[in-house]
Amino acid sequence: MKNSENVRIIVDSDSCPVKGEIRNLSQEYGVEAVFFASICHFSNNIHSDNTVYIDSGNQSVDNRIISILQPGDILVTNDYGLASIAIAKGNEALDFYGTHYHKDTIDLLLYQRYLSQKMRNEGMRSKPIRKRSKNADREFYNSLKKMLSQEMEQETQVIE
């Protein structure tokens, strides 16, 4: 049974540009949001008691997130590898643009990541990353809101 008490938003927050949107929606829907970051990204400006700082070792944050994921959790990350593990565990996952990772497409994304890394290792360059727009923040907000609404709707159906 899913309900707001066992739905959490788990955030790979080291480079997350939508922390405010996540906090707002978690409050609106009454779900816990837990932010995981490397100690290298510590800030006194974080306005959340739910920020967990992890040692800065290679993949330490990802490993901690994997270890605490529970059924019903929603993962927010731009890390394809972490998203693929969450999907394999039966969790939902979104990127910072609001794109829903799916088990049918995650292998392609991982392969594209591999090819991009291979090209960079051979000295090839990729396109520069565009500046993030306010529209991207709105798209993320709308996607997470839709996902949370669906989770709460499932809770209502199970209770009835």
C-alpha positions, -999 to 999 in steps of 0.1 A, spaced: 0 0 0 14 34 -10 6 65 11 23 98 18 40 83 48 60 58 27 65 80 -4 97 100 -1 116 122 -26 153 112 -25 175 138 -41 211 135 -55 216 171 -47 252 179 -54 244 198 -87 206 199 -83 192 232 -96 156 224 -85 159 221 -47 134 248 -41 108 232 -63 113 199 -46 109 215 -11 77 233 -22 61 201 -36 72 179 -7 54 204 17 24 206 -6 19 169 -8 31 161 28 60 139 17 95 138 30 123 151 8 158 140 17 187 157 0 221 138 -3 252 157 -10 290 154 -8 305 172 22 324 192 -4 291 209 -12 283 219 24 266 252 27 251 272 56 225 285 31 208 251 29 173 256 44 166 220 52 170 197 81 168 169 56 202 173 40 225 144 46 262 151 39 284 122 29 321 118 27 336 130 -6 348 95 -17 342 83 -53 305 73 -56 299 77 -18 267 97 -23 253 73 -49 261 43 -27 244 59 3 213 67 -18 211 31 -32 214 17 4 184 37 17 160 35 -13 127 20 -3 96 9 -23 76 41 -32 106 64 -31 110 89 -60 146 96 -70 157 129 -85 191 127 -102 209 134 -134 231 104 -130 220 76 -154 238 49 -135 221 58 -102 188 61 -120 192 26 -136 198 11 -102 167 28 -87 146 16 -116 159 -19 -111 148 -17 -75 113 -7 -86 116 30 -79 105 60 -100 132 84 -111 133 119 -127 161 140 -140 165 177 -132 145 186 -163 115 165 -153 122 136 -177 109 104 -163 136 76 -166 120 43 -179 133 8 -178 128 6 -216 151 36 -223 177 36 -195 200 12 -214 202 35 -244 210 64 -221 238 44 -204 252 35 -239 251 71 -250 270 81 -218 296 54 -226 300 66 -262 303 102 -251 330 93 -225 348 73 -252 348 103 -276 361 126 -248 389 102 -241 398 103 -278 401 141 -276 368 149 -292 347 177 -278 309 178 -272 286 208 -276 287 233 -248 259 230 -222 232 257 -225 223 279 -196 193 265 -177 161 283 -183 131 291 -161 110 269 -184 132 239 -175 124 246 -138 87 247 -146 89 215 -166 106 198 -137 80 212 -112 51 200 -134 66 165 -139 72 160 -102 38 173 -93 22 149 -118 42 120 -103 32 129 -67 -4 133 -78 -4 98 -93 12 84 -61 -15 101 -39 -43 89 -63 -30 53 -60 -31 57 -22 -67 69 -23 -77 39 -45 -60 14 -22 -77 29 9 -112 28 -7 
